[in-house]
């Protein structure tokens, strides 16, 4: 439920793109991307590290999270000063207003995240999910209302900050009363321990954040807000698709981490199967983006986003590589290769920045999209090669052959159905794809047996696939 509630924010992004238009949506997108560059700083990975410790020994919760709140207060002040100082030099007008409001929203989100990690440590998953659904549902309703009333970008971003302020106060009060008393604290030795434990998570998170946000900031500086708006539209679709590997990753992480110690060969098997499942989802998405973006983008965002089509033809195919690189990174984390993740993510970020510098000035949003596609492909190759080095080998030709053949059937039907309305053609193409998957026997005996067990009411776990 918690992850699924992200759909509400993605839906709001689609609504905002249609109502605001490319210029205003680009101003919002540039501010959102810029503030997102600082997302890791208020927490620095310490919430995740604290949750691991408290999950093992709950008596540590008051000391760890109390000191974490104190440390975050200092880091939040530094983050706010840094964000506003740099932002004032880069932006003005509506974009600068959005940066100011979203900077405050960033600090609230960081505090919320800490409180929700505490709920995870105490296994209050229902309470955590409920707060996420309520908050995001309220943001969707109020954000849509503000846009329809014509309050523009300023009113839109103000909704985020106000809703999160109310939610943060309520969440803190409930945890303080019902879970564990929390007050900001200072113990120098514990602050240093929190910083040291959070550093690896912070670095990996920073690289990923920069990779997904820096292109929009560079695009705004080189080509203007309208170009960001054209680019942000298909990026919204790509961001929505990240739910697929995240949900699969969350399902596999506990099993893979446990099997790494006792049966590393079974980790390899799960990595192969997970890659096959992601190919089955990612390849038709890539085909759809390449063949139908000229109809899909105007249908979803409006005719003003016609210039987004060439970028979408590159960004949606990037989803296939993004799915696989995400699973590769998850597998590296489960087998304890954090140093490798740092190296791979850093190399990918440097490549992304370099390509954006080369291609954005001459090709605009299409250049940024091409840089994203090239970087995602490189990230996938690097994670696959490093996993192979550590003994987790996947035969990519064999894994991809049948999903690729089924995708050819999907693409052929989609192309032949172009005279039909988009939804009708896509439905027929999906039907052809499902039939091809069955005829090509993509599922092996173990997967078919697990499916039969699920239909009988049995609840198999991820370990059964290994």
N, C-alpha and C positions, 0 to 999 in steps of 0.2 A: 504493500500500500504506500509506503514511504517513497519508494522509487517511482511507482506508478503515478504519484501525484505530480511529478515533474511534467506530465502531459498537460496539466492545467496551465503551467507557465509557457510551454511551447505553443499551446492554443492561443494564449494571450499575445505571444509574439506574432502569430499569423494575423490576428485581428489588428494589432498595432500597425503592421506593415501596410495593410489595406487602407486603414483610416488615415494614417499620417502621410502616406505617400513617400516616394524615394528620398526627398531632401530631408524632411523632418525625421523619418525613420533612420536615415543615415546619421543625423546629428545625435539621436539617441544611441545608435549602435556604436558610434565612435566613443561617446562618453562611457558606455557600458564596458566596452573593450578596454579602454584606458584604465578605468578603476579596477577592472578585473586583473590587471597586471600586478596589483598590490594585494591580491586576495590572500596570499599565504602569510603575509607579514604579521598580522595581529595575533595569529595563533602559532605559526612556525612549526606545525606538525606535533605540537605538544599534547593536544587533546587526544589524538590517536594513541600516543605513547602512554598517557595517563590512563586511558581506558584499558589498555592491556594489563597494567599493574593493578588497577582496581578490580578488574574482572577476576584476578587470582586471589586478591585479598581486599574485601570490601571495607575493612576498617581503615584503609588508607584514603578513602574517598574524601573525607573532610580536609585532610592535610594537603593532598595532591591537588584537588580541584579548587580549594581556597587559595592556595599559592598560585595556581594557574590563572585564576581570575585577577589576582594582584599583578602578576607578570603581564597579562594581556592588557591591563589598563595602561601600563607604561608603553607597551608596543603599539597599542591603538593610537595613543597620542603622537608617537613618532610616525606611524603610518599616515595619519591624517595630515600632519605637517608636510610630509614628503609628497603625498598625493596632490594636495592643493598647491604646494609650491611649484611642482613640475607642471601641473595642469594649467595654472595661471599663465605660464610661459607658452603653452601650446595652443590653448583654446580661448575663445571669447563667445559672446552672445549666448544663444540657447544651449550650445554644447557645454559652455563653462558652467551655466546654471545646473545642467544635468550632472556634471562632474561633482559639484558641491553637494547636491542632494544624495547622489549615489555613493559618495564617500562616507557620509553618515550611515547610509544603509549598509555599507560594507562592514562597518564596525558592529552594527546590530546583528548582522548575519554571522559574524565570527563568534559573538557571545552566544547566540542561539545554537550554533554548531557545538560549542563546548558543552552547553547544557544537555543537548541531545546525545552527545557521546556519553555523558554521565548516565543518562537513562539506559543506553545500551549496556553499560557496565553492570547495571542493576537488573538487566533483562526486562525493563519496562517497555517492551517493543510496541505494545498497543498504544500506550500514552504517547510515545514518540511519533508513531504513524498518525495518530489522531491530530496532534498539533500541526503536523506538516500538511495534512489534507485541509484542515480548517484555514490555516494561514494562506495557502495557495489558492483555495477556493475563493476566499475573500479578496485576495489580490486580483484574481480573474474578474470577479463581479465588479468591484470598484474601478479597476483599471479600464474595463470596457466602458463603464458608465462615464468616466471622466473623458475618455476619447470621444464618445458619441456626443457629449455636451460641448466639445470643442475647446477643452482646456490645454490641448497640445502636449508637447514633450514635458514641460515643467509640471503640469498637473499629473501627468502619467507617472513620472519618477517619484513625485511626492507621495503617491499612493503606496509605493513600495516601502518608503521609509516610515510612514505613519502606521501602516499595518504591522510592520515588523517591530516597531517600538511597543505597541500594545501587546503583541504576542510575546515579546521578550520579557516584559514585566510580569505578565501572567505566568509564563513558564518558570521564571525564577522563583516567584512566590510559591508556586505549587511544589517545586522541588525542595525549597527551603523548609516548607511545612511538612511535606509527606515523605520525602526520600532521605535527605541529609541536610542539616543546617550549613549554609554556605555564606562565608564572608571573605572578601579579598584579604589576603595575608601576605606577609613577607618573611621568608626564611632563605637567606642567601644560598646556603648549600643546596636546598631543594630547588630553588630557581635554576641553579647551574645544572642540576641533574635533569630537570625537565627540558632545558635547552639542549643538553647533550643527547638525550634520548629522542627528542623530536627532530633533530637536525637531518638525519637521513630521509625521513618522510617529507620534511619541508623542502629539501632540495629536489627530490623527484617530483613533488607536487608543483614546485615553481617552474620546472622545465616544461611540464605538461601545460600549465596555465599560460606561460609565455607563448608556447607553440600555438595555442588556440586563440589567443587574443591579440598578439602583436601585429598580425597582418592587417587587421582593421584599423589600428592606430596609424600604421605606416601608410595605408591607403588614404586615410583622411588627410594626412599631412601632405601627400604628394598629388592627390587628385581631387580632394574635396568631399563634402558630405554626401552629395548625390551618388557618387561612385560607391561610397560605403553602403548606402541604402540598397543599391543594386546587388552588391556583394552579400549583404547581410541576409537577404531573402533566402537564397538557397542554403546559406550557412545554417539558418534556422532549421531547415529540413535535416541537414547533416547532424546537427546537435540532437535533434529528436531521435535520430537513429542510434545514437550512442547508448540508448537504453538497452538495445539488444545485447551487446557484449557485456554490459555491466550486470544485467540480470543473470546471464549465464555465468559470469565470473563469480558473483556472490553465491551461486549455487555450488560451484566447484571448489572455491577456496578452502573451506574447512576440510573437505576430503583430500584434496591434493596436498595440503600442508601436512596432514597426518600421515598420508601414504609416503611422503618423501623420506621419512625416517625409517619406515618399516618395509616398504615395497616400492622403490623408485621406478621400477618398470611399469607399474600400474599408473604412475603419474604420466609417463609417456603415452600410455593408452588413452587416458583422459584428454591429454593435449591433442592427440590425433582426432579423437571423436569430436571434441569441442570445435576443432578447426573445420571438420566436415560440416557440422551444423551451421557454423557461421558462413561457410561458403554457400550453403543452401539458401541462406537469407541474403547474403551480400551480393552474389552474382546476379540474381534477377533485379535487385535494386540498381546495380550498375547498368544493366541492359536498359532498364526503364529510363534512367537518367540520360543515357546516350540517345535513345530513340524517341522519347516523349517529352523532353524538357520544354520544347517549343509550345506544347499544349498545356503541360502541367503547371508551369510557373505562372502564366497569365490566369489560368483557372483558379489557382490557389491565392495569388497575391493581387491580381488585377493587371490590366493592359499596360499600366505605367511601368511595369517591371519587365518589359520586353528585353531591355539590354541585359537582364540577369540570365537569360537563356544560355548564352555561350559559357558563362561561368558555371551554371548548373550542370551542363554536359560534362564538365570536368569534376565538379565537387561530388555529385552523386556516385559516379564510379569510384571515387576515393573511399566510399563507405566500405567496399569489399576489403581493401587493404587495412582500413582503420579497425574493422572487426577483428582481423587476424592479428594485427600488431597489439591490440588491447589484450587478447587472450595470451599472446606470447609474453607480454609484460607481466600479466597475472601469474603465469607459470613460473617466470623467473623469480617473482616475489615469493611464491610458495616454496621454491627450492633454495631460498636464502641468498639469491644472487643480487643483492641490492646495489653492490658496486657496479655490476654490469648494467643495471637499469640506469644508473647515474651517467655512465659513459655513453650508452646508446641514446638516451634522451638528450644529452648535451650535444652530441654530434648531429642529431636530427634538428634540434633548434637552430644550430649554426647554419645548417643547410637551408632551412626555411627562411631565415633572415637574409641570407645571401641571395637566394632566388627571388625573394620579394624585392630586394634592392635593385636587382637586375631587370625584372620583368614588369613591376608596377609602373615605372615612369612611362613606358612605351605601350603597355597593354592594359593598364588599369585593373579593373576587377577580374578580368580574364587572366591576367598575369598572376594575380594573387591566388586564383583558383588553381592554376597550373602548378604554382609553388606548393600548394597544399597537397595536390595529387602526387607530385614527385616526392614530397617529404613522407607522406603516408606509405608509399610504396617502399621507400628506403627504410623506414622504421620497421616495416614488416620483415624485410630481408635481413636486417640486422638482428632482430629478435630471433628469427628462425635459425640463422647461422649460429648465434651464440648458444641457443638451446641444443642444437645439433652437436656443438663442441662439448657440451656438458652431458651428452649421452641421450638426449631426448630427441630422437630423429623422427621426422615425418616425411613420407614419400609424397611430395606435393603433386606430382604428375598423377599418381594413382588416386589421391584424395580428391583432386579437382576434376578428374575426367568425367565422371557421371553427373555431378552437379553442373558442369559446364555444358554437357550434352543436353540436359534438361533445360538449361537456360537458353540454349539455341532454339528449342521449341517455343519457349516463352517469347523470345524476341521475334521469331517468325510470325507467330499469331498476332502479337502486338502490332507489328508493321502491316500485316494484311488487314487489320481491323481499323486502320487510320480513318477510313471514311465514317466509322461509327463514332458516337460520343465517347469521350475519353474513359468514363467510368465503365461503359459497356465493353469497350475494347480491352481495358485492363482486367476486367472480370474474366473474359474469355481467355486471355493470356494466362492468368493465374490458374484457371481450370486446366489448360493444356500443360502447364508446368507441373501441377499436382499429378496428372495422369502420367507424364513422362517420368517423374520421380518413382512412381510405383512400377511402371513397365521396365525401367532400368535397374530395378532392385537396388536402390541406393541404400536402403536400410538392411543391415545384416541380421543374422539369426538372433543374436543377443538383444538387439534393439527391438525387433518384432516381438520377442518374448516379453520384454519389459512393457511394451505397449499393451499386450494382452493382459498382463497382470494389472496394469492401471485400469483397464476397462472392467476388470473383475472387482475393482475396489481396493486392490493392494496399493501400498504407497512405497514404491522402491526409492532408494536413495541414489545419489550420484556415484557412490562406491560400487553399485551393482554394474555400472557401465565399464568399470575397470576390470 
